[in-house]
Amino acid sequence: MNSFDQLAQEIFRQKQHMEALQAENAELHRQISDIQDGRGVFVMIGDQRYSLRSLKEAMGDHERFRTTY
């Protein structure tokens, strides 16, 4: 294998690695978005389990109510 072939092969490997990293980055961004939105996160208060998303939405409603008067 000559040096050009070696270089071309390494560039191809780097391209594959970059594509894998980009896919992983996109997945991590999706997971961060889910966490920020409260999807899949639950809070236990006493014996009750609450979705963080529903609590977040309830607090948003409360904040809107508070700021209207």
Buried (B, 14 or more C-beta within 10 A) or exposed (E): EEEEEEEEEEEEEEEEEEEEEEEEEEEEEEEEEEEEEBEEBEEEEEEEEEBBBEBBEEEEEEEEEEEEE
